[in-house]
Amino acid sequence: MMGRRIWDISQPLHPGLPVWPGDTQFAQAKTWQMSESLPVNVSALTMSTHSGAHADAPLHYSEGGADIASVDLAAYLGECMVIDARRAAHLIESSDLPEDVGADRVLFRTFEVFPRDNWKADTTAIAPETVNRLAGQGVKLIGIDGPSIDPQESKDMSAHKAVLKHDIRVLEGLVLDDVPEGRYELIALPLPIVGGDASPVRAILRDLP
């Protein structure tokens, strides 16, 4: 019996990883190096909680919101729908959605090719009305390959306010280049960082059984 195919939709974390302008650059330093007197390698990481593929906590966009260690993990694993939104303009509008997504989790592909080596400021974000419609269909997690569900220049964070209103979880920075539109199992668990406004995730999609 053949195993179910896995798509790794995470960004590799490495020095030079593109980050939100002004945010912490990823760095890795060796603190212990294997030698005759030392049997192991150990390193220290410096990074933003929003490095690579990551899960936003409500605390990221609400002063009294839950931290990433407190959110229910159920939203981060289960059946999802990948939607090809490359034809959308600046925002993914409600009209860009299928009639019924038919899944509790929705991931949007917006890039022709994910910008692995450079920061792209002008990305496709999500209209708050789209979030409202998805919430009405029972969606509890929204993901996107861009760095944010809101435009980079946004000051009102309207999409984030909409997911806060409906208690929807958010994944950002996914890599969906090789994933055909359709239904999958999503597994993208955040680390339990106490007081964390977000957490990097190792996000994968798996063929449904």
Number of C-alpha atoms within 10 A of each C-alpha: 3 4 8 11 12 13 17 17 22 21 20 12 16 14 12 12 18 20 19 16 10 6 13 14 17 18 15 13 10 10 10 13 13 10 9 6 7 9 9 9 11 10 10 10 11 12 19 17 20 23 27 27 28 27 28 23 26 26 17 18 15 14 9 9 15 17 21 24 18 15 16 9 14 11 21 25 18 17 20 27 20 23 22 21 21 14 13 15 13 13 19 23 18 17 10 16 15 9 8 9 19 16 19 19 28 23 25 25 25 25 19 12 11 18 13 14 9 11 14 15 13 11 19 27 24 23 20 22 16 19 27 17 15 26 20 10 14 15 23 20 24 25 23 27 26 26 26 23 29 22 21 17 9 9 8 9 16 18 22 24 17 18 23 18 12 16 14 21 23 26 29 25 24 26 26 26 15 10 16 12 15 13 21 24 18 26 20 22 19 23 17 15 14 11 13 19 22 26 25 25 26 19 23 19 24 19 15 13 8
